[in-house]
Amino acid sequence: MASTTVAAAARLYETGDLAAARKLCEQLLQSDPNNFYALHLAAAIALREGRPEDTMHFASRALRIDPGHPEVLSNRGVALRTMCRFEEALADYDRALAAGAGPSTVANRGVALAALGRFRDALACYDAALAINPNDSRARYNRGLARLTVGEFRDGWLDYESRWAGGENPMAPRPFDVPQFSDPDWGKGHRIALWTDQGLGDQLLQSSLAAEFAARREKFVLEVDARLAAAFKRSHPDWEVTDPSRSAGAFAACDRHLPLASAGRLLRNSAASFDRQPRALLMPPPERAVKYRTLLHEKPGRPIGISWRSFQPAERKYYERSKSAPLAAFDGLLQASGVRLVDLQYGDTRTEREAFAKQGGRLERIEGLDLFNDIDGVLAAIEACDLVVTTSNVTAHLAGGIGKRTLLAYPSANPPFHYWSPNAAGRSPWYPSVEIVTATALATWPRVLARARDLL
């Protein structure tokens, strides 16, 4: 009877009916709490449903019955990685591989190593996984990210094209009836649809390459998030700019297309090629910048804009360790002489700000400024500050986009994304005004931000 129930649950799992599969497993475990196969399947279901703590619970129970089961060990490793317990995840992956786990576990081991900042070791794992299964798009995409992080740009961009099937949020490329722009097309008089497939911060970073298309006198239509459109039109009145709600009509006259995230493959194939990055891409609205600067300089002291969080969905929570700092860690900046902190953090942070104030922290806000939707206002506020101290988030891209002096902080010399890996000058290769604040010895946020304080 138990084996029949597990088989039925497994069939439901394979067809994607996770809720029904979970219900059968729960019923079986009530009567037979040590049924290994039900525990194994319950752990797998929880993993696919984004419940890593439950995966840990069921997998650990299953491993008490069969301590060396490779698939259960691998699933628990994925759960541990999602919970930012990377060393423990690595240990589970190693045990799984010793027990005969397949290439997906080799690739997952690479993800854990990359999360620990061991990018060269991660590359070896991705290479090994792809040698066994060359069609593993997820491993190829992750290898691309690691290659870009260590400066292997040419091969990195080629691997990065696997994002369509292997990225964090796999998607289908947008259909176009015209060819994709490629190297032989330069200078041939084409009109190019430069379209976006990523979030606001990445759009801004990738749109910096449109400046090179313009410098080469290529005709293009640039698609950006509607919140960015006004800033691009103001800053580049000779560019044709559209947003996703209007892009179909704007692209109708184009005879080539190119996803912005693929433009690096054409234009940034070496460290030296980043010397062509523009110092600033956007211009804040001048009148609002003057207004906010007057407001922020009514009091004595230097207004320093800060942003400390990157809001991530559940399946990407492991990024928060390197992308989100506790607001309390920024209190150390106030130890610098004459410093005042100005809130540039988007999202609902009321609880954090109230706790910060109760601990004696002082954080000023520009009343009435919508830090999420009013991007022009945020650009003006950033410009009004003396400089910006931030973690890896949209604020960092906006500050770099207007050429504002910015200190971008993360712990342990482990960049959260490839574009924050410092160049020889200690800056982001994409944003010349963004200084990277990190070091292997700076393993905690208070220590990283103490270093930022010294740079003020």
N, C-alpha and C positions, 0 to 999 in steps of 0.2 A: 504493500500500500504506500509506504513512504517513498519508495523508488518511483512509483507511478506519479505521485504528487510532484516530486522533484523534476521528473521528466516533463510534466505539463508546465511547470513554472519555467523551465529552461526554454521550452518552445515559445512561451509568451515573451520571455526576455529577448529571444532572437528576433521576434516580430516587432519589438519595440513597445509592447504593452507592459511597461514597467510596473504600473500600479497593480495590475492583476497578478503579475509574477511576484511582486512583493507580498501581496495578501496571502498567496499560497504558501510562501516561505514562512511568513509569520504564523500561519495556522499550524504548519508542520513543526516549527520550533517550540510551539506551546506544548505539544505532546511529546516531542523528541528533541530536547534542547541541545543535544550533542550530535545531531545529525550533521556530519561534515559537509555533505554536498549542499544541504540547505543553507548552512553558514557561509560556504564558499559563494553560492549564488546570491545570498542576501548582501554580502560584501560588494559583489560586482554590480548589483542593482543600485546600491547606495552610491557607488562611485559614479555611475552614469547619471544619477539624479543630482549630483553635486552635493552630497552629504558625506564629506570625508571623515567626520567623527564617527558616523555610523559604520563606514567602511572599516575604520580602525577597530571598532568594537567587534564586528562579526569576523573580520579576518584574524584578529588575535585569538578569538575563541576557536576558530578553525585550526590555527597553527598549534594550539595546545594539543590537538588531536593528531595532526600531521605536520610536524615542525618544518619539514623541508619541502613543502609543496610549492613548486616554482610559480604557478599562476597566482596563488594567494599571496605569496611574498611580494610579487611584482605589483599586485593591486594595492597592497598595504603601502608599498613604496610610493605609489602615485598619490595616495591619500596623505602620506607624511609630507611629500613635497608640496602639495596644495596647502598644507597647514604650516609651511615654512620651516619644517623640521628636516632640513636638507641632509645633515650628516646621518640621521637615522634612516632617511629614505635611501641614501647611498648604501648603507649597510644591508638593507633589505634587498636592494637590487643585486648586490654582490652575492648574497646567499641564493637568490633566485637563479642567477647565472651559473653558480656552482652546481645547482640542482638541474640544470638543463634548460633554462628559460630561453626563449627565442630572440630574434633581432629587435623586436619592439622594446624589450627590456634593456638591451644594449643602448638603444636610442634614448630611452627614459633615463638611463644612468647618465648619459651626456647632458640631459636637461638639469639634473641635480648638480652635476659638476659645474655647469655654467652658472647656476644660481649661487654657487659658492665662489664664483670668480675664477674658476680653473678652466679657462676657455680653451687652452691648448689640449688639455686632457679631454674636454668635451668634444673637440673636433675629432680626436682619435676614435671616440665612441661612435660619432655620427658616420665617420668613414667606414668603420667596421660594420655598422648596421646596414649601410647602403651597399657594401660589398656583398652582403647576403641577400638583400632585397632592394635592388635599384629603384623600385617603384614606390618606396616609402616617402611620400611627399612631405609628411610631417618631419621626418628626420632631415630631409634635404632643406626644408625651410629653416629649421633650427640651426643647421650647419651654416646656412646663409647669414643668419643673425650673428653667430659666433665669428664667422669670417669677417664680417663688417666691423665687429667690435675690435678685432685684433689688427685691422687695417689691410686685410686681404680683399680689397674692394672689387677687383674685376671678377674673381670667382664668387665673391659674396653676393654681388648683384644677380649673377646667373642663378644661384641657388634661391635667392629671394623671390624669384618668379614663381616658385612653388607655393607661394602664399595663397593662391587661389584654392588649392585643395588641402594644403597642410598648415595654413596659418591658424592663429588663435580663433578666428571666426571664419571658417571656410566659406567661400562664396563663389558664384559663377562670374566670370568676366562679363562686363556689360557688352551686349551685342552691338556691333557697328557694321554697316554695309561697306565700309571703306577700310583699306589696309592700315595696319599699325605703323606708325612712323618709325623708321630705322636709320642707321648710319648713312646708307646711300641716298637718303632723301634730303640731306642738308643742302640748302641753297638751290632747291629745284622749284621754288615758288609755291609750295603746298600751303594749304590752310589747315591748321592742326587743331583738333579738339583735345585740349589738355583736361582730362577729367579725373575726379577724385574717387577713391574707394576707401578712404580712411578717415579718422577723426580729425577734429579741428586743429590740434597741435601738430600732428603729422602733415596735415594739409599746408599749414603755414611753412613748415620746414621744407617740404617738397616744392612749394610754390616759389621758393627762392631761386629755383632753377629756371623759372620762366624769365627771369632777368637775363639769363644767358641766351634763351631763345630770342628775346628782344634784341640783345646785342648783336646777334647773328642775322638780324633783320628777317627772322621767320615770322610769318603771319599765324596768329593763334587766337583761340578763344579759351580763356582760363575759367574753369569752374571751381568755385570755393563755397564753403558754407555761407548761408545767407547772412550770418552774423559778421562775416569778414568782408562781405562784398563792398560795403561803403568805404572801408579803409583802403582796399585795393584800388577802387575807382578814384579816390582822392589822391592816392600816392602815385598812381600810374594812369593818368587821364588818357594816354594814347593806347592803352591796352583795352581789349574787349574782354570784359569780365561778366560772368553770369553765375547764377546759383542753381542748385539742382532742380528747383521748380520751373526754371525757364531754359534749362540747358538744351532740351530737345530741339527747340526752335533755333537757338543760337548755334547749335552744332550742324544744322541742316546744310549749310554751305561748305562744310569742311570736307576735304578729300583725304585726310589722314587723321588718325586718332592716336592718343598715347595716355595711358594711366599715369598720373603724376608720380606715383610710387615706383614707376619703371624708368623715370627720366634719369635717375642716378646711374643706371646702367650705361647710358649714352654719354654722360657728362662728368661723372665723378669716379673714374676708374683708378685713381692713384691719390696718394696723400697730397702731392703737388697740385692736383687739379682743384683742390679746395681753396687754393689761393685766389681763385676767381669768385669766391662767395661774396655777395654784396655786404658791405658793412651794416647797412640797414635796408630793410625791404619795405617797411611801412612808415607813414608819417601820421602821428596822432592828430586829432582835430585841434588846430592851434588855439582856438578860443577857449575850449574846455581845458586844455593843458595849462593855459595861463590862469584860468579860474581856479583850478585845483592847486596849482603851485602857490598862488596867493593864499588860498585857504590853509594849506599845509605849512606855510612859512609865517603864519600869524604868531605862532609860538616859537620860543627859542629852541635851538637844537636841530639836528639833522633828521629829516623824515626818511626812514628806511622802510621800504615796502617789503612785506614778508608774505610768503605762501608756503604752506607746510603739508598739504595733503594732495593725494591723487585718488579720486574715488574710483574704485575698481569693482566690476561684477564679481560674484562669488567664485566663478571658475578662474579668476585672475588674482585672487587675494594674495597669492605668494609674491606678487610684485610690490605689495605695500611695504614690505620690509625695507626696500631700498628707495621707495617713492613717497612714503609718508612718514613724517616725523611727529612726535608729540609736540603740541604747541608749547608745552612747558619748557622744552629744550631751547626755545628761542629767547627765553628770559635772560640767558647769558649774554645776548647781544646788548642788553640794556646796561651792561657793565662797561661798555665802551663810552667814553666821555661824550655827553651831549646828544645821545641817540634817542630817537622816538620811533616806535614801531607803528606802521600803518598797515591795516588789514587789506590784502589783495586776494584773499582766499575765497574762491567760489564755493558754492554748495552750502548745505545747512551745517553750520559750525557753532550754533548758539551754545550748546552744552559745553563744548571745549572752551569757548571764550569766557563763559561764566566761571568755569573752574579756574581758568588762568587768572581772572580778575580776583577771585577769592584768595589765590596764592600770592597776590600782590603784583601780578603782571599788568603792564600797561599797554593796551593795544587800541589805537585810534581807528575810527572808521569814517569814511566819507558818506554821510547820510544821504539816502536816496539813490545810491549807485548800485545797480543790479550787476553784481560781479560775474554772473553767468551769461546773461542775455545781451547786456549792453557792452559789446566788445570795444566800441569806440570810446566809451567812458572808461573802461579798464586801461586802454592804451593811454588815455590822457592822464589817468591817475599814476600809472607807471612812470610816465615822463615827468610828472610833478615831483616824484620822489628823488632823493639824491642818488640812490641806487637800490637794487633789489636783491634780497637773499631768499632763495627758494629751493624747494625740492624739485624732482622731475615731474612736471605737470604742465597744464596749458599756460599758466602764468609765465613759466620759464620761456616757452616759445614766443609768447607775446612780447616779453621784455627783450629777448634776443632779436625779435623781428623788427623792433624800432631802434635797435642799436644801443640800448640802455646798458650801462655797466651793471652786470649781474653776477652774483656768486651762486653757483649751482652746487648744492651739497648732496653727498651720499656717502655712506660708510664704507670702510674697508677696501677702497680702490676698486670697487665692484660696480661698474656702470649698470644702471637699470635698463638702458637701451643703448644700442650701438652709437647713436649720435651724441651721447654724452661721454664717450671715451675720449680723453683729452689728447690733443695733438702735442707736438714738441714744445709748444709755448704754454701748455697747461690750459688750453681753451677748447671749447667745442669746435670741431672743424666746420660745423654748419653755421655757427653764430659767433663771429669774431669778438663780440662784446661780452660773451659769457665765459667767465673764469670757473674752472672746475675746482671745487674744494673737497678733497678727499685724500686719503693715504691708507696704506695697509694697517698702520698702527692706530688709525682713527676708527675704531670698531663700533663706537656707540654714537648716537646722535648728539649728546651733550659735548663730546670731544670734537666731533666734526664742526659743530656750530661755535665752539670756542675758537677753533681755527678761523672760521669766518669772522668772528668778532675781531681777531687780531688783524685781519685784512681791512677792516673798516677804517 
